[in-house]
Amino acid sequence: MLSTATAPIDIASRPRPAGCGPAIRTHLSLRAFLAAWCAIFLAIAHICLAAGAPASAGSAAPKGDLAPGLLEGAPGLSYEIYQVQVGDTIENIAARFGVSPGRIRRLNGLSSLDQPGPGQSLAIPIPRPPGAESHARAAQPPRHAIPPRYAVVTTASPIVSEPADSPTAQVFYQPAFGAQLVVTAEQGSYWGVVMIDGSTGWIAKSALHMTERTITPEALDTMLQGGRPDVVHEAFRYLGTPYRYGGRLPYNLDCSLLVQTVFAARGLSLPRTAAAQYEFGHPVNHTDLLPGDRLYFVSKSGRINHTGIYTGGGRFIHASSRRGRVAVDDLSESLYWTRFVGARRS
């Protein structure tokens, strides 16, 4: 696809063929007028047949902004999108891409009199070797569902919308190093991971380390159906941020500042310390935890001195002094479970 940031070198426009312009046509005799349009019709029919597509009046040509791909009903033909620049005509665009003006007009539903304006998107046909489409489809690896399992991000890699290097793939999320994801599928060199809205994103297998920890489908459903996924999503923005007691963003933070900042972004004002935050919200039993619930922990002396946010599946995100950064840990881990004092829901 050509970039619109730098306009391509323009090729001089070709003169409009005689007999096609409105000013010329008005001076033709009726016989000359009919002869000219017959010639144009035959030329268009010839182009259509050469492209391998029917030239009947019932053939519908794609219009508007099109995504890159294969043309329906035109085997061996693909296209890309070009944005028209100042001074462009169908003729010089066709010359630049090495295709006929008629094929561009037919593909974009333009008449022989139409000229595109600057900023308009055009689909430009690009010939492909015969059988390329069927070969690409045959080569696509099958997709398999796997039992839900946790994996750890070990290499920087985005989570994308499609399990392939495709120009139409969208980047969903850029997980931080050490982030834990739930894998539920695989296709070729990609793992399918559960997104916070329940959809499936795809990340390169080389970017993850698969663990032995599994999650039951029931627990996964509970994680996705209830709670505050928006709070969890906001908290994960700080994953990997350095820990410092009495921290100050954007450089570092501590546990209560993380919780305070995350909920402030979602419209809830909380006190600065964990002990004071514990007094806000509704108490929640540990068997009823949902994503977005606030967790609180006590020191050996019984004073509340730590907090985090439940993410589902028995795990929570917090600013950890032991890890030295914002991280995700198991609530069932002895260090945390023996100090867990309660949860609050806002």
C-alpha positions in Angstrom: 0.0 0.0 0.0 1.3 3.4 -1.0 1.8 5.9 1.8 -0.3 9.0 1.7 2.3 11.0 3.7 4.6 11.2 0.6 2.8 11.6 -2.7 4.3 9.3 -5.5 5.9 10.9 -8.5 3.2 12.0 -10.8 3.1 10.9 -14.5 1.8 13.4 -17.0 -1.9 12.9 -17.6 -2.9 11.4 -20.8 -5.3 13.5 -23.0 -9.0 12.6 -22.8 -9.8 10.3 -25.8 -11.7 12.0 -28.5 -15.4 11.5 -28.4 -15.6 11.0 -24.6 -15.7 14.6 -23.3 -19.0 16.3 -22.9 -18.0 19.4 -24.9 -17.0 17.3 -27.9 -19.9 15.0 -27.7 -22.5 17.9 -28.1 -21.1 18.7 -31.6 -21.3 15.1 -33.0 -23.9 14.1 -35.4 -26.3 11.4 -34.2 -24.6 8.7 -36.3 -21.1 9.7 -35.0 -22.4 9.8 -31.5 -23.8 6.2 -31.7 -20.7 5.0 -33.4 -18.5 6.5 -30.6 -20.5 4.9 -27.8 -20.5 1.5 -29.6 -16.7 1.6 -29.8 -16.5 2.5 -26.1 -18.9 -0.4 -25.1 -16.9 -2.9 -27.2 -13.6 -1.6 -25.6 -15.1 -2.1 -22.1 -16.4 -5.5 -22.9 -13.0 -6.5 -24.2 -11.3 -5.3 -20.9 -13.9 -7.2 -18.8 -13.3 -10.4 -20.7 -9.5 -10.0 -20.5 -9.8 -9.7 -16.7 -11.8 -12.9 -16.5 -15.0 -11.3 -15.3 -18.4 -11.1 -17.0 -19.2 -7.9 -18.8 -23.0 -8.1 -18.3 -24.9 -5.1 -17.1 -25.9 -7.1 -14.0 -22.3 -7.3 -12.8 -21.9 -5.3 -9.6 -18.6 -3.6 -9.0 -17.3 -2.9 -5.5 -17.7 0.7 -4.4 -16.4 2.9 -1.6 -13.5 2.2 0.7 -12.4 -1.4 0.4 -10.1 -3.4 2.5 -7.1 -5.2 0.9 -7.9 -8.7 -0.2 -9.1 -10.9 -3.1 -11.7 -9.7 -5.5 -14.9 -11.8 -5.4 -15.5 -13.5 -8.7 -12.1 -12.7 -10.1 -9.7 -15.6 -9.5 -6.0 -14.8 -9.4 -6.6 -11.1 -8.8 -5.9 -9.1 -5.7 -6.0 -5.4 -5.0 -4.6 -2.6 -2.8 -6.0 0.7 -1.7 -4.6 4.0 -3.1 -5.5 7.4 -1.9 -5.9 9.9 -4.8 -3.4 12.9 -4.7 -3.8 16.3 -6.3 -3.3 16.1 -10.0 -4.1 12.4 -10.3 -6.3 11.0 -13.0 -7.4 7.5 -13.7 -5.1 7.4 -16.6 -1.9 8.4 -14.8 -2.7 6.2 -11.8 -3.2 3.2 -14.2 0.1 4.0 -15.9 1.8 4.1 -12.5 0.5 0.7 -11.4 0.8 -0.9 -14.9 -2.9 -1.7 -15.3 -5.5 -0.5 -17.7 -7.7 2.5 -16.8 -10.8 0.5 -17.6 -10.0 -2.1 -15.0 -9.6 0.6 -12.3 -12.9 2.2 -13.4 -14.8 -1.2 -13.4 -13.4 -2.2 -10.0 -14.5 1.1 -8.4 -17.8 1.5 -10.2 -16.7 4.6 -12.1 -18.1 5.6 -15.5 -15.9 6.5 -18.4 -16.5 10.2 -17.6 -15.7 10.1 -13.8 -12.4 11.3 -12.4 -11.6 10.8 -8.7 -11.0 13.7 -6.4 -8.0 14.2 -4.0 -8.4 12.1 -0.9 -10.7 9.6 -2.5 -9.7 5.9 -2.0 -9.4 3.7 -5.0 -9.0 -0.1 -5.2 -6.1 -0.9 -7.6 -6.1 -4.4 -9.1 -2.9 -6.4 -8.8 -2.5 -9.6 -10.9 -1.7 -12.7 -8.9 -0.5 -16.1 -10.2 -3.3 -18.5 -11.0 -4.1 -20.7 -8.0 -2.5 -18.4 -5.5 -5.7 -17.9 -3.6 -6.5 -21.6 -3.2 -2.8 -22.3 -2.3 -2.9 -19.7 0.4 -6.1 -21.1 1.8 -4.8 -24.6 1.7 -1.6 -23.5 3.5 -3.5 -21.9 6.4 -2.9 -24.0 9.5 -6.0 -25.3 11.4 -7.2 -23.6 14.6 -7.5 -25.8 17.7 -9.1 -25.1 21.1 -7.0 -26.1 24.1 -7.9 -26.3 27.8 -7.5 -22.8 29.4 -4.0 -22.4 30.7 -1.9 -19.5 32.1 1.1 -18.3 30.1 3.8 -15.7 31.0 5.0 -13.0 28.5 8.7 -13.5 28.0 9.3 -11.4 24.9 7.8 -8.1 23.8 5.0 -8.9 21.2 1.6 -7.3 20.5 -1.7 -9.1 20.9 -3.4 -8.8 17.5 -6.8 -9.6 16.0 -5.7 -12.3 13.6 -3.3 -15.2 13.9 -1.2 -14.2 10.9 1.0 -11.4 9.5 -1.9 -9.7 7.8 -2.3 -6.0 6.7 -5.8 -6.1 8.1 -4.8 -7.3 11.6 -5.4 -4.8 14.4 -3.2 -4.5 17.5 -5.4 -5.1 20.6 -2.9 -4.7 23.4 0.8 -4.6 24.1 1.4 -6.8 27.2 4.3 -6.1 29.5 7.1 -8.5 30.2 6.0 -10.9 32.9 2.3 -10.4 32.3 0.2 -13.5 32.7 -2.4 -14.4 30.0 -5.0 -17.1 29.7 -4.4 -19.2 26.5 -7.5 -21.0 25.1 -6.5 -21.7 21.4 -3.7 -22.2 19.0 -3.2 -21.7 15.2 0.1 -22.2 13.5 2.7 -20.1 15.3 0.2 -18.1 17.4 -1.6 -18.7 20.7 -5.1 -17.5 21.2 -5.5 -15.6 24.5 -8.7 -14.3 26.3 -9.2 -10.6 26.1 -10.9 -8.8 28.9 -14.2 -8.5 26.9 -14.2 -12.3 26.2 -12.9 -12.0 22.7 -9.8 -13.8 21.4 -6.6 -12.1 20.6 -3.5 -13.7 19.1 0.1 -13.5 20.1 3.2 -15.2 18.8 4.0 -18.5 20.5 7.7 -17.4 20.8 6.6 -14.5 23.1 5.0 -16.7 25.8 6.1 -19.4 28.3 3.3 -21.8 28.9 2.9 -22.8 32.6 1.3 -25.9 34.1 -1.4 -23.8 35.8 -4.9 -24.3 34.3 -8.2 -22.5 34.9 -11.5 -24.3 34.7 -14.0 -23.1 32.2 -16.4 -22.2 35.0 -13.8 -20.0 36.7 -13.0 -18.4 33.3 -16.7 -17.7 32.8 -17.0 -16.1 36.2 -14.0 -14.0 35.5 -15.5 -12.7 32.3 -19.2 -12.3 33.3 -19.0 -10.2 36.5 -17.0 -7.6 38.3 -15.3 -4.5 37.0 -13.2 -5.5 33.9 -12.6 -1.8 33.3 -10.8 -1.5 36.6 -8.7 -4.5 35.9 -7.8 -3.2 32.4 -6.8 0.2 33.9 -4.6 -1.5 36.5 -2.8 -3.5 33.9 -1.6 -0.2 32.3 0.8 0.0 35.3 2.1 -3.5 35.1 5.9 -3.4 35.5 6.0 0.1 37.0 8.7 0.3 39.6 7.7 0.0 43.3 8.7 2.6 45.8 7.2 3.2 49.2 5.5 6.6 49.2 6.0 6.6 45.4 5.2 9.3 42.9 3.8 8.8 39.4 4.8 8.6 36.7 8.2 7.4 38.0 7.1 4.8 40.6 4.3 3.9 43.1 3.4 1.9 46.1 0.4 -0.4 46.6 -2.2 2.1 47.9 -1.2 4.7 45.3 -1.8 2.1 42.5 -5.3 1.3 43.9 -6.1 5.0 44.4 -4.9 6.0 40.9 -6.8 3.1 39.2 -10.1 3.8 40.8 -9.7 7.6 40.4 -9.4 6.9 36.6 -12.8 5.2 36.9 -14.4 8.0 38.8 -14.0 6.8 42.4 -12.1 8.8 45.0 -10.2 6.7 47.6 -8.0 7.7 50.5 -4.2 7.5 50.0 -3.4 4.7 52.5 -4.5 1.1 52.5 -5.9 1.2 56.0 -8.1 4.2 55.1 -9.2 2.6 51.8 -10.3 -0.5 53.7 -13.1 1.6 55.3 -14.7 2.4 51.9 -17.0 0.0 49.9 -19.0 -3.1 50.6 -17.4 -6.2 52.3 -17.0 -9.2 50.0 -16.4 -12.8 51.1 -13.4 -14.4 49.5 -15.7 -17.0 47.9 -17.5 -14.3 46.0 -14.6 -12.3 44.7 -15.0 -10.7 41.2 -12.5 -8.9 39.0 -12.1 -5.3 40.2 -12.6 -6.0 43.9 -10.0 -4.5 46.3 -8.0 -6.9 48.5 -6.4 -5.9 51.8 -3.6 -7.6 53.8 -2.2 -7.1 57.3 1.2 -7.1 58.8 2.4 -9.4 61.6 1.2 -6.8 64.1 -2.3 -6.9 62.6 -2.2 -3.5 60.9 -3.5 -3.2 57.3 -0.4 -2.3 55.3 -1.0 -3.7 51.8 -3.6 -3.7 49.0 -4.2 -5.0 45.5 -6.9 -5.5 42.9 -8.5 -8.9 42.2 -8.2 -9.9 38.5 -10.0 -13.2 38.5 -8.9 -16.8 38.6 -7.5 -16.5 42.1 -5.0 -13.8 41.1 -4.5 -10.2 41.9 -2.4 -7.2 40.6 -0.5 -5.1 43.1 2.6 -3.0 43.6 4.9 -5.5 45.2 7.8 -4.5 47.3 9.1 -8.1 47.1 9.1 -8.0 43.3 10.1 -4.3 43.1 7.3 -3.5 40.5 3.6 -3.9 39.8 3.0 -7.6 39.3 0.4 -10.3 39.3 0.4 -13.0 42.0 -1.7 -15.8 43.4 -3.9 -15.0 46.3 -3.5 -18.6 47.5 0.2 -18.2 47.9 1.1 -18.5 51.5 2.7 -15.1 51.8 -0.6 -13.4 50.8 -3.3 -15.8 51.9 -2.1 -15.9 55.5 -2.2 -12.1 55.6 -5.4 -11.6 53.7 -7.9 -9.8 55.9 -10.8 -8.9 53.5 -12.1 -7.4 50.3 -14.1 -4.4 49.4 -16.3 -3.7 46.3 -17.0 -0.2 45.1 
